[in-house]
């Protein structure tokens, strides 16, 4: 074979223009773009002018901006004089190169955040109004440039003051300071913002004669096949970027601090732990008797959106009443209906029709796609087609008294890896963009646990998601977008022309085809998903702590390393990361030996319901409350003792898993047995 191939190779005319094409080439995704270059320029200009691009990274040359936009989210940079020998001749203009934005914003002061003696047992809360410099984070954490998750987490710890009293590094750390404050606008003089004092971009240049010969203003852009160019977007006036120090109130109305989460099916320990971690880490004020009227902190809220039935079902007119009744009767949900949490935790009813009608960009057109609404990466699950098949086979409600709960259309929640609620997952892919575009804020998947205060992430006003492990694609398990933004308008119009497909891989194509990736920053997964690279066999030579080789090890920590959860506790779990994404596993309990809400005497009724359910008993909330004797109700300690007599520590699992340690840590804070991660005790 080798001899034959050698003879064939030398018998060819290597210089011939008839050299055959290679028999195989990698598959290329079809283009998704439906907007012209002038529209893409308008989107970039709107976002930059609105203060949604606090970055010194350049605008891609494919956008073709000839006039660099002024960037109010960047400080002014002193002018650098270009030597005359590098200046272009008069007949040459700047074009066809990456474009730098012109900083015209307030100055930045980078913070050295450390615990002050003697209060070094817990880290300090972030400074209100502080901002994370994502350029510095990308420089130190980007997997594409060979940065390790372990090193990234150390910088996040040191720069955020989470190494309280335990700093072992010595030396100057200015290049690790990634949190800054913007000074008041009044500190910037008019002369400082003049064009003479601003750094001018220095892109590659080419002669003007070469430019004017281009007749196609959209040259180089790949339009979606079979689609015409979209009509120009109707964009509102650009927003005014206002530093936190200049706001009349601590909350910016254009930047609401709302966390969104989407849930379908019975309320379980998964949203329960997400809510507990929110209370344990965020500055909700539940450590204060009353939220002060003159507070300097913008108080965050958590909106949990409940889809009341199977994703493909028609909404029940009594859905809202049924939702709150179900929450009140659920041992996992009822604690969060307590008046103490009413200002920070809100339960919202999800209605797909109502939500899509609330998006101006698609409200008049989305119904044409309602039969193929469940589109994931181009794979469409036709609900109407399946319902017609069931009707033809006699399996619909007219001929059957009971639907098959395991059928994909009727599935409500994921009970195992084989019984996965795929429709709800597809619906949540779209829901996150709907919620962020309509209301603003940050969306998180329900398999997310907060690990620190997000103050400085709120301060950074750009949009972001995070990286899909080793791939330069988006994972939208965490998604930040501004309300009614130009970027949001682009995404919904583009998705409409591509079957309303919001799968993260498809969204990655939307952004790449339009050269808008800079407007939806792809943050390193170290910030939100620190174990992901290790689970895919990357960076195992220098893993972070803990070292999880599979996501399941969060729930079933191997015996060799299962001493770490109990010995290190919460502070030893990816310290520095903002959250942890455990990637599904809805069916695995966080705490198998105590698989019930363990929140103490205030919520003992719900605990009794959950305990009875584990024993196969059916106990209602009213009967559980009635079981609480009058003396015990007047004496919570007596009720506590009555419950604890049922348990024996020797019966507990010997090696506690990471999921168990985190659950019990958050619960002990609610019980009032320990402070939160910042040393604050809950105030009832």
C-alpha positions as CSV (number, residue, x, y, z in Angstrom):
1,X,0.0,0.0,0.0
2,X,2.8,2.4,0.9
3,X,4.6,1.7,-2.4
4,X,1.4,2.2,-4.5
5,X,0.6,5.5,-2.7
6,X,4.1,6.8,-3.2
7,X,4.0,6.0,-7.0
8,X,0.6,7.8,-7.3
9,X,1.9,10.8,-5.4
10,X,5.0,11.3,-7.6
11,X,3.0,10.6,-10.8
12,X,0.8,13.6,-10.2
13,X,1.6,17.1,-11.5
14,X,1.9,18.8,-8.2
15,X,1.7,22.3,-9.8
16,X,-1.4,21.6,-11.7
17,X,-4.5,23.7,-11.1
18,X,-6.6,20.5,-11.5
19,X,-5.5,19.2,-8.1
20,X,-8.6,17.4,-6.8
21,X,-10.5,18.7,-3.7
22,X,-10.0,16.6,-0.6
23,X,-12.7,13.9,-0.4
24,X,-13.9,15.0,3.0
25,X,-14.1,18.3,4.9
26,X,-15.5,19.0,8.4
27,X,-19.2,19.8,8.5
28,X,-20.0,23.4,8.7
29,X,-23.1,24.7,10.4
30,X,-25.4,26.7,8.1
31,X,-25.4,30.4,8.7
32,X,-28.0,32.0,11.0
33,X,-27.5,35.7,10.3
34,X,-30.5,37.8,9.2
35,X,-29.1,41.3,10.0
36,X,-27.1,43.6,7.7
37,X,-23.8,45.1,8.7
38,X,-25.4,48.5,9.3
39,X,-27.7,46.9,11.9
40,X,-24.9,45.1,13.6
41,X,-23.1,48.5,13.8
42,X,-26.2,50.0,15.4
43,X,-26.3,47.2,18.0
44,X,-22.7,47.7,18.9
45,X,-23.1,51.5,19.1
46,X,-26.2,51.2,21.3
47,X,-24.7,48.8,23.8
48,X,-21.4,50.7,24.1
49,X,-23.1,54.0,24.4
50,X,-25.4,52.6,27.1
51,X,-22.5,51.6,29.3
52,X,-22.9,47.9,28.6
53,X,-19.4,47.4,27.4
54,X,-17.0,48.2,30.3
55,X,-14.1,46.5,28.4
56,X,-11.0,47.6,26.5
57,X,-11.3,44.8,24.1
58,X,-11.7,45.9,20.5
59,X,-14.8,45.7,18.3
60,X,-14.3,43.1,15.6
61,X,-13.2,44.4,12.2
62,X,-16.1,42.5,10.5
63,X,-18.4,45.1,12.0
64,X,-16.7,47.7,9.9
65,X,-16.9,50.7,12.3
66,X,-15.0,53.7,11.0
67,X,-15.9,56.0,13.9
68,X,-15.0,54.5,17.3
69,X,-17.9,54.9,19.7
70,X,-17.5,56.8,22.9
71,X,-17.6,54.4,25.9
72,X,-18.9,55.9,29.1
73,X,-18.1,52.7,31.0
74,X,-14.4,53.0,30.4
75,X,-12.2,55.7,32.0
76,X,-10.3,58.1,29.9
77,X,-6.9,57.0,28.8
78,X,-4.1,59.5,28.4
79,X,-3.3,60.4,24.8
80,X,-0.3,58.8,23.2
81,X,1.3,60.7,20.4
82,X,2.1,58.6,17.3
83,X,5.5,59.3,15.8
84,X,5.2,60.9,12.4
85,X,6.8,58.0,10.6
86,X,3.9,55.8,11.6
87,X,1.2,58.2,10.6
88,X,-0.8,57.3,7.5
89,X,-0.6,59.5,4.4
90,X,-3.6,61.8,3.7
91,X,-5.2,59.5,1.2
92,X,-5.4,56.6,3.6
93,X,-8.3,56.1,6.1
94,X,-8.7,53.7,9.0
95,X,-11.0,50.7,8.2
96,X,-11.0,47.0,8.0
97,X,-9.5,46.4,11.4
98,X,-10.6,45.9,15.0
99,X,-11.9,49.1,16.5
100,X,-11.2,50.4,19.9
101,X,-13.9,52.2,21.8
102,X,-13.0,55.6,23.3
103,X,-13.2,55.8,27.1
104,X,-15.0,58.9,28.3
105,X,-16.2,57.6,31.6
106,X,-15.3,58.1,35.3
107,X,-12.0,57.1,36.8
108,X,-11.6,53.7,38.5
109,X,-10.1,53.0,41.9
110,X,-9.1,49.3,42.5
111,X,-9.8,48.0,45.9
112,X,-7.6,46.1,48.3
113,X,-10.3,44.0,50.1
114,X,-9.1,42.4,53.3
115,X,-10.6,41.6,56.7
116,X,-9.5,44.1,59.4
117,X,-8.2,42.9,62.8
118,X,-9.8,41.6,65.0
119,X,-12.6,40.7,62.6
120,X,-10.8,38.1,60.6
121,X,-12.9,35.1,61.2
122,X,-15.2,35.9,58.2
123,X,-14.6,37.8,55.0
124,X,-16.1,41.3,54.6
125,X,-19.1,42.0,52.5
126,X,-18.3,43.4,49.1
127,X,-18.2,47.2,48.9
128,X,-21.7,48.4,47.7
129,X,-21.5,49.6,44.1
130,X,-18.2,47.8,43.4
131,X,-17.6,46.4,39.9
132,X,-15.7,43.3,38.7
133,X,-13.1,44.1,35.9
134,X,-13.8,41.3,33.5
135,X,-10.7,42.1,31.5
136,X,-8.5,41.2,34.4
137,X,-10.6,38.1,35.1
138,X,-10.2,37.0,31.5
139,X,-6.5,37.7,31.6
140,X,-6.1,35.4,34.6
141,X,-8.7,32.7,34.0
142,X,-9.3,32.2,30.3
143,X,-8.9,28.5,29.4
144,X,-8.0,29.5,25.8
145,X,-4.8,31.1,27.0
146,X,-3.8,28.1,29.1
147,X,-5.0,29.4,32.5
148,X,-5.8,27.0,35.2
149,X,-9.0,26.9,37.3
150,X,-6.9,26.5,40.4
151,X,-5.0,29.7,39.8
152,X,-8.2,31.6,38.8
153,X,-9.9,30.6,42.1
154,X,-6.9,31.9,44.0
155,X,-7.0,35.2,42.3
156,X,-10.8,35.4,42.9
157,X,-10.2,34.7,46.6
158,X,-7.5,37.2,47.1
159,X,-9.0,40.0,45.1
160,X,-12.4,39.5,46.7
161,X,-11.1,39.3,50.3
162,X,-12.2,35.7,50.8
163,X,-8.8,34.7,52.2
164,X,-9.7,36.4,55.5
165,X,-6.9,36.0,57.9
166,X,-5.3,33.2,55.9
167,X,-3.3,35.1,53.3
168,X,0.0,33.4,52.7
169,X,1.1,35.2,49.5
170,X,3.7,37.9,50.0
171,X,4.5,40.7,47.5
172,X,2.7,43.3,45.4
173,X,-0.7,42.0,44.2
174,X,-1.9,45.0,42.2
175,X,-2.4,43.0,39.0
176,X,-4.6,40.6,41.0
177,X,-7.0,43.4,42.1
178,X,-10.0,42.9,39.9
179,X,-12.7,44.9,41.9
180,X,-13.0,48.6,41.4
181,X,-15.2,51.6,42.2
182,X,-16.2,54.2,39.7
183,X,-15.7,57.8,41.0
184,X,-18.5,60.3,40.8
185,X,-19.0,61.8,37.3
186,X,-18.3,65.2,38.8
187,X,-14.7,64.3,39.2
188,X,-14.2,64.2,35.5
189,X,-13.5,67.6,33.9
190,X,-14.7,68.5,30.4
191,X,-11.1,69.0,29.2
192,X,-10.3,65.4,30.1
193,X,-13.0,64.1,27.8
194,X,-11.9,66.2,24.8
195,X,-10.7,64.3,21.8
196,X,-7.2,65.5,22.3
197,X,-6.9,63.7,25.6
198,X,-8.3,60.4,24.4
199,X,-6.3,57.5,23.0
200,X,-7.1,57.2,19.3
201,X,-7.4,53.7,17.8
202,X,-4.5,52.4,15.7
203,X,-6.0,49.8,13.4
204,X,-4.5,48.4,10.2
205,X,-5.0,50.9,7.3
206,X,-5.5,50.5,3.6
207,X,-5.8,53.0,0.7
208,X,-9.1,54.7,0.2
209,X,-9.1,53.7,-3.5
210,X,-9.4,50.0,-2.4
211,X,-12.4,50.8,-0.2
212,X,-14.6,52.7,-2.6
213,X,-14.5,49.8,-5.1
214,X,-16.5,47.7,-2.7
215,X,-20.1,47.8,-3.9
216,X,-21.6,45.3,-1.4
217,X,-21.8,46.9,2.1
218,X,-22.5,43.4,3.5
219,X,-19.5,41.7,2.0
220,X,-18.1,39.0,4.2
221,X,-21.3,38.4,6.1
222,X,-23.0,35.0,5.6
223,X,-26.8,35.4,5.4
224,X,-29.1,32.6,6.4
225,X,-30.2,30.7,3.4
226,X,-33.7,31.3,2.1
227,X,-34.1,34.4,4.3
228,X,-34.2,38.1,3.4
229,X,-32.3,40.7,5.4
230,X,-34.3,41.8,8.4
231,X,-35.8,45.3,8.5
232,X,-33.8,47.6,10.7
233,X,-34.3,47.1,14.5
234,X,-36.4,49.6,16.3
235,X,-34.1,50.5,19.2
236,X,-35.0,52.8,22.1
237,X,-32.7,55.8,22.9
238,X,-29.4,54.7,24.4
239,X,-29.3,54.6,28.2
240,X,-27.2,56.9,30.3
241,X,-24.4,55.2,32.2
242,X,-24.4,56.4,35.8
243,X,-21.8,55.2,38.3
244,X,-23.1,53.8,41.6
245,X,-21.7,56.8,43.5
246,X,-23.9,59.1,41.4
247,X,-27.2,57.2,41.8
248,X,-29.8,58.9,44.0
249,X,-30.8,55.5,45.3
250,X,-28.6,52.3,45.8
251,X,-30.6,50.4,43.2
252,X,-30.3,51.4,39.5
253,X,-33.8,51.1,37.9
254,X,-32.1,50.2,34.6
255,X,-30.2,47.4,36.3
256,X,-32.6,45.5,38.6
257,X,-31.0,43.0,40.9
258,X,-33.3,40.1,40.3
259,X,-32.2,36.5,40.2
260,X,-34.5,34.3,38.0
261,X,-34.9,30.5,38.2
262,X,-37.3,28.2,36.4
263,X,-38.8,25.1,37.9
264,X,-41.2,22.4,36.7
265,X,-42.6,19.5,38.6
266,X,-43.0,18.9,42.4
267,X,-40.9,21.2,44.6
268,X,-37.9,19.1,45.8
269,X,-34.6,19.6,47.6
270,X,-33.0,21.1,44.5
271,X,-34.8,24.5,44.4
272,X,-34.8,24.3,48.2
273,X,-31.0,24.3,48.4
274,X,-30.7,27.0,45.7
275,X,-32.9,29.3,47.8
276,X,-31.0,28.4,51.0
277,X,-27.7,29.2,49.4
278,X,-29.1,32.5,48.2
279,X,-30.0,33.4,51.8
280,X,-26.7,32.2,53.1
281,X,-24.5,34.3,50.7
282,X,-26.4,37.3,49.3
283,X,-26.9,40.6,51.2
284,X,-30.6,40.1,51.7
285,X,-30.8,41.9,55.1
286,X,-32.3,39.0,57.0
287,X,-29.5,39.5,59.5
288,X,-31.2,42.9,60.4
289,X,-34.4,43.4,62.3
290,X,-35.6,45.8,59.5
291,X,-34.1,46.9,56.2
292,X,-32.9,50.5,56.8
293,X,-34.5,53.2,54.8
294,X,-31.1,54.8,54.2
295,X,-29.4,51.5,53.2
296,X,-26.4,51.9,50.9
297,X,-26.9,48.4,49.5
298,X,-29.2,47.4,46.7
299,X,-31.2,44.5,48.1
300,X,-31.4,41.6,45.7
301,X,-34.5,39.5,45.0
302,X,-34.9,35.9,44.0
303,X,-37.8,35.2,41.6
304,X,-38.6,31.5,41.3
305,X,-40.8,30.9,38.2
306,X,-43.0,27.8,38.5
307,X,-44.3,26.1,35.4
308,X,-47.4,24.5,36.9
309,X,-47.8,21.4,34.7
310,X,-46.0,19.5,31.9
311,X,-44.3,21.8,29.5
312,X,-46.7,21.0,26.7
313,X,-49.9,21.3,28.7
314,X,-52.5,24.1,28.4
315,X,-52.5,26.4,31.4
316,X,-55.1,25.9,34.1
317,X,-57.2,29.0,34.8
318,X,-56.8,28.3,38.5
319,X,-53.1,27.8,38.2
320,X,-52.0,30.6,40.4
321,X,-54.2,29.5,43.3
322,X,-53.2,25.9,42.8
323,X,-49.5,26.9,42.7
324,X,-49.6,28.7,46.1
325,X,-51.6,25.9,47.6
326,X,-49.1,23.4,46.4
327,X,-46.2,25.5,47.8
328,X,-47.9,25.8,51.2
329,X,-48.4,22.0,51.4
330,X,-44.8,21.2,50.3
331,X,-42.3,20.7,53.1
332,X,-39.5,21.8,50.8
333,X,-41.2,25.0,49.6
334,X,-43.4,26.2,52.6
335,X,-40.5,27.6,54.7
336,X,-39.9,30.3,52.0
337,X,-43.5,31.5,52.4
338,X,-42.5,32.7,55.9
339,X,-43.0,36.5,56.2
340,X,-39.3,36.9,57.0
341,X,-38.5,36.1,53.4
342,X,-41.4,37.9,51.6
343,X,-39.2,40.9,50.5
344,X,-36.4,38.8,48.9
345,X,-38.0,35.6,47.7
346,X,-40.9,35.8,45.2
347,X,-42.8,32.8,43.6
348,X,-44.0,33.6,40.1
349,X,-46.3,31.7,37.8
350,X,-44.9,30.9,34.4
351,X,-47.3,31.1,31.4
352,X,-45.6,30.6,28.0
353,X,-48.2,32.4,26.0
354,X,-48.2,35.4,28.3
355,X,-44.4,35.6,28.4
356,X,-43.9,35.4,24.6
357,X,-46.7,38.0,24.1
358,X,-44.6,40.2,26.4
359,X,-41.7,40.3,23.9
360,X,-42.4,43.1,21.4
361,X,-39.9,41.7,18.9
362,X,-41.8,38.5,18.4
363,X,-45.3,38.9,19.9
364,X,-47.0,39.1,16.5
365,X,-45.2,36.2,14.8
366,X,-44.3,33.5,17.4
367,X,-47.6,31.7,17.1
368,X,-46.7,30.6,13.6
369,X,-44.1,28.4,15.3
370,X,-46.2,27.2,18.2
371,X,-46.5,23.6,16.8
372,X,-42.7,23.4,16.8
373,X,-42.0,25.5,19.8
374,X,-39.8,22.8,21.4
375,X,-36.7,23.3,19.3
376,X,-33.4,22.2,20.7
377,X,-30.3,22.6,18.5
378,X,-32.5,22.1,15.4
379,X,-34.1,19.0,16.8
380,X,-37.8,19.8,16.9
381,X,-40.2,17.9,19.1
382,X,-43.6,18.5,17.5
383,X,-46.1,18.4,20.3
384,X,-49.1,18.7,17.9
385,X,-47.8,15.7,15.8
386,X,-47.4,13.5,18.9
387,X,-50.8,14.5,20.3
388,X,-52.4,13.6,16.9
389,X,-50.6,10.2,17.0
390,X,-51.9,9.5,20.5
391,X,-55.4,10.5,19.4
392,X,-55.3,8.2,16.4
393,X,-54.1,5.3,18.6
394,X,-56.7,5.9,21.2
395,X,-54.4,7.1,23.9
396,X,-55.8,10.6,24.3
397,X,-58.0,11.8,27.1
398,X,-61.2,11.1,25.2
399,X,-60.6,7.4,25.2
400,X,-58.3,6.9,28.2
401,X,-59.1,7.8,31.8
402,X,-55.4,8.2,32.7
403,X,-52.5,9.6,30.8
404,X,-49.1,7.8,30.9
405,X,-47.0,9.9,33.2
406,X,-43.8,8.5,31.7
407,X,-44.8,9.8,28.2
408,X,-42.6,12.8,27.2
409,X,-45.6,15.1,26.8
410,X,-47.0,14.3,30.3
411,X,-43.7,14.1,32.2
412,X,-43.5,16.5,35.1
413,X,-39.9,16.7,36.4
414,X,-37.0,14.4,36.0
415,X,-37.2,11.3,38.1
416,X,-34.0,9.6,36.8
417,X,-31.6,9.7,34.0
418,X,-33.9,7.5,31.9
419,X,-37.1,9.5,32.8
420,X,-35.8,12.9,31.9
421,X,-38.2,15.8,31.4
422,X,-36.7,17.0,28.1
423,X,-39.6,19.3,27.2
424,X,-39.1,21.4,30.3
425,X,-35.4,21.6,29.7
426,X,-36.0,22.9,26.2
427,X,-38.6,25.4,27.5
428,X,-36.2,26.6,30.1
429,X,-33.6,27.3,27.3
430,X,-36.0,29.9,26.0
431,X,-37.4,31.0,29.3
432,X,-34.1,32.4,30.5
433,X,-33.8,34.8,27.5
434,X,-37.5,35.8,27.9
435,X,-37.1,36.7,31.6
436,X,-33.8,38.6,31.2
437,X,-35.1,40.6,28.2
438,X,-38.4,41.4,29.8
439,X,-37.3,42.1,33.4
440,X,-33.5,42.3,33.4
441,X,-31.4,40.5,35.9
442,X,-29.5,37.2,36.1
443,X,-30.9,33.8,35.3
444,X,-29.5,30.6,36.9
445,X,-30.4,27.0,36.3
446,X,-32.0,25.2,39.2
447,X,-29.0,23.0,39.6
448,X,-27.0,25.9,40.9
449,X,-25.7,26.7,44.4
450,X,-24.5,30.2,45.4
451,X,-21.0,30.3,46.9
452,X,-20.4,34.1,47.5
453,X,-22.0,37.5,47.2
454,X,-22.5,38.7,43.6
455,X,-22.3,42.4,44.3
456,X,-19.4,43.2,41.9
457,X,-21.0,41.0,39.2
458,X,-24.1,43.2,39.4
459,X,-21.8,46.3,39.1
460,X,-20.5,45.1,35.7
461,X,-23.3,46.2,33.4
462,X,-22.5,44.1,30.4
463,X,-24.2,40.8,29.4
464,X,-22.6,37.5,30.1
465,X,-22.9,33.7,30.1
466,X,-20.0,31.3,30.6
467,X,-17.9,29.0,28.6
468,X,-18.9,25.4,27.7
469,X,-15.9,23.7,29.3
470,X,-13.1,23.2,26.7
471,X,-15.3,24.6,23.8
472,X,-15.5,28.2,22.8
473,X,-19.2,28.1,23.1
474,X,-21.8,29.4,25.5
475,X,-23.3,27.7,28.5
476,X,-26.4,29.7,29.5
477,X,-26.8,28.0,32.9
478,X,-25.9,31.5,34.1
479,X,-27.1,34.3,31.9
480,X,-27.0,38.1,32.5
481,X,-28.8,40.4,30.1
482,X,-30.0,43.9,30.3
483,X,-33.7,44.7,30.1
484,X,-35.0,45.7,26.6
485,X,-31.5,45.8,25.2
486,X,-30.3,46.0,21.6
487,X,-28.6,42.6,22.1
488,X,-31.9,41.1,23.3
489,X,-33.8,42.5,20.3
490,X,-31.2,40.9,18.0
491,X,-31.4,37.5,19.7
492,X,-35.2,37.3,19.6
493,X,-35.4,38.4,16.0
494,X,-32.6,36.0,15.0
495,X,-34.1,33.1,17.0
496,X,-37.5,33.7,15.3
497,X,-36.0,33.3,11.9
498,X,-34.2,30.1,13.1
499,X,-37.2,28.3,14.6
500,X,-37.1,29.9,18.1
501,X,-34.1,27.7,18.9
502,X,-32.4,28.9,22.1
503,X,-30.1,25.9,22.7
504,X,-26.8,27.2,24.0
505,X,-24.9,25.8,21.0
506,X,-27.4,27.6,18.6
507,X,-27.1,30.8,20.5
508,X,-23.3,30.5,20.1
509,X,-23.8,30.4,16.4
510,X,-26.1,33.4,16.4
511,X,-23.5,35.5,18.2
512,X,-20.5,34.2,16.2
513,X,-22.2,34.7,12.8
514,X,-23.1,38.3,13.8
515,X,-19.7,39.0,15.3
516,X,-21.4,40.1,18.5
517,X,-19.7,37.7,20.9
518,X,-18.0,40.6,22.7
519,X,-21.5,41.9,23.8
520,X,-22.3,38.6,25.5
521,X,-19.1,37.9,27.4
522,X,-18.2,34.3,27.6
523,X,-16.7,34.2,31.1
524,X,-14.5,31.3,32.2
525,X,-16.4,28.4,33.7
526,X,-14.1,28.6,36.8
527,X,-16.5,31.3,38.1
528,X,-19.6,29.2,38.0
529,X,-18.7,25.6,37.1
530,X,-15.2,24.9,38.5
531,X,-15.4,21.1,38.2
532,X,-16.3,21.0,34.5
533,X,-12.9,20.8,33.0
534,X,-11.8,18.1,35.4
535,X,-14.8,16.0,34.6
536,X,-13.7,16.1,30.9
537,X,-10.1,15.0,31.7
538,X,-8.6,18.5,31.5
539,X,-6.3,20.2,34.0
540,X,-6.1,17.0,36.2
541,X,-2.4,17.7,36.8
542,X,-3.3,20.8,38.8
543,X,-7.0,20.4,39.9
544,X,-8.8,22.9,42.2
545,X,-10.2,21.9,45.6
546,X,-12.3,19.8,45.6
547,X,-11.1,17.5,42.9
548,X,-14.2,16.1,41.3
549,X,-13.6,13.8,38.3
550,X,-17.4,13.3,37.8
551,X,-20.3,15.5,38.6
552,X,-21.9,12.6,40.5
553,X,-19.0,12.8,43.1
554,X,-20.7,15.9,44.5
555,X,-23.4,13.6,45.7
556,X,-21.3,10.4,46.1
557,X,-17.9,11.7,47.2
558,X,-15.3,8.9,46.9
559,X,-14.1,7.3,50.2
560,X,-10.5,8.4,49.5
561,X,-11.4,12.1,49.5
562,X,-14.6,12.1,51.6
563,X,-12.8,13.3,54.7
564,X,-12.5,16.7,53.0
565,X,-16.2,17.7,53.1
566,X,-16.4,17.3,56.9
567,X,-12.9,18.6,57.7
568,X,-13.0,21.7,55.4
569,X,-16.7,22.5,55.2
570,X,-18.2,25.3,53.1
571,X,-15.0,27.2,53.0
572,X,-13.2,24.3,51.3
573,X,-15.6,24.1,48.4
574,X,-14.3,25.9,45.3
575,X,-13.5,29.0,47.4
576,X,-13.5,32.0,45.2
577,X,-16.1,30.8,42.7
578,X,-19.4,32.6,42.6
579,X,-21.5,29.5,42.3
580,X,-21.4,25.8,41.6
581,X,-23.4,24.0,38.8
582,X,-23.8,20.3,39.6
583,X,-25.3,19.4,36.2
584,X,-28.7,17.8,36.7
585,X,-28.9,14.7,39.0
586,X,-32.4,15.9,40.0
587,X,-33.1,12.4,41.3
588,X,-30.2,12.2,43.8
589,X,-30.9,13.5,47.3
590,X,-28.5,16.0,48.8
591,X,-28.6,14.3,52.1
592,X,-29.7,10.6,51.8
593,X,-29.7,9.9,55.6
594,X,-31.7,13.1,56.4
595,X,-33.7,13.6,53.2
596,X,-36.0,16.2,54.7
597,X,-35.9,20.0,55.4
598,X,-34.0,20.3,58.7
599,X,-34.8,23.9,59.7
600,X,-35.7,23.5,63.3
601,X,-38.8,24.2,65.4
602,X,-40.2,27.0,63.3
603,X,-40.7,24.7,60.4
604,X,-41.3,21.4,62.3
605,X,-44.6,20.7,60.6
606,X,-43.0,20.5,57.1
607,X,-40.2,18.3,58.5
608,X,-42.8,15.8,59.9
609,X,-44.5,15.6,56.6
610,X,-41.2,14.8,54.8
611,X,-40.2,12.3,57.5
612,X,-43.5,10.5,57.2
613,X,-43.2,10.4,53.4
614,X,-39.8,8.7,53.7
615,X,-41.6,6.0,55.8
616,X,-44.4,5.6,53.3
617,X,-46.9,7.5,55.3
618,X,-49.3,10.1,54.0
619,X,-49.5,13.1,56.4
620,X,-51.2,16.3,55.6
621,X,-49.9,19.7,56.7
622,X,-52.9,20.3,58.9
623,X,-52.4,17.0,60.8
624,X,-48.7,17.7,61.1
625,X,-49.4,21.1,62.7
626,X,-52.0,19.5,65.0
627,X,-49.5,17.0,66.2
628,X,-47.5,19.8,67.7
629,X,-48.6,19.9,71.3
630,X,-49.5,23.2,72.9
631,X,-46.6,23.1,75.4
632,X,-44.2,22.3,72.6
633,X,-45.6,25.2,70.5
634,X,-45.0,27.5,73.4
635,X,-41.6,26.0,74.1
636,X,-39.6,25.6,70.8
637,X,-36.7,23.9,72.7
638,X,-39.1,21.2,73.9
639,X,-40.3,20.6,70.3
640,X,-36.6,20.5,69.2
641,X,-35.9,17.8,71.8
642,X,-38.9,15.8,70.8
643,X,-37.6,15.7,67.2
644,X,-34.0,15.0,68.0
645,X,-34.9,12.1,70.2
646,X,-35.9,10.3,67.0
647,X,-32.3,10.6,65.6
648,X,-29.1,9.0,66.7
649,X,-25.8,10.3,65.3
650,X,-24.5,6.8,65.1
651,X,-27.2,6.1,62.5
652,X,-25.9,8.9,60.3
653,X,-23.8,8.2,57.3
654,X,-20.2,8.0,58.4
655,X,-18.6,9.7,55.4
656,X,-20.7,12.8,54.5
657,X,-20.7,13.9,50.9
658,X,-20.1,17.4,49.7
659,X,-23.8,17.8,48.9
660,X,-24.8,16.8,52.4
661,X,-22.2,19.1,54.1
662,X,-23.5,22.2,52.0
663,X,-27.1,21.4,52.8
664,X,-26.5,21.0,56.5
665,X,-24.4,24.2,56.6
666,X,-27.2,26.3,55.0
667,X,-29.8,24.7,57.2
668,X,-27.9,25.4,60.4
669,X,-27.8,29.1,59.5
670,X,-31.6,29.2,59.2
671,X,-31.9,27.4,62.5
672,X,-29.8,30.1,64.1
673,X,-26.9,27.8,65.1
674,X,-24.2,29.6,63.0
675,X,-23.7,32.8,61.1
676,X,-23.7,33.0,57.3
677,X,-20.5,33.1,55.3
678,X,-19.9,36.7,56.2
679,X,-20.4,36.3,59.9
680,X,-24.0,37.6,60.1
681,X,-26.6,35.9,62.2
682,X,-30.2,35.6,61.0
683,X,-32.6,37.9,62.8
684,X,-36.1,36.5,63.3
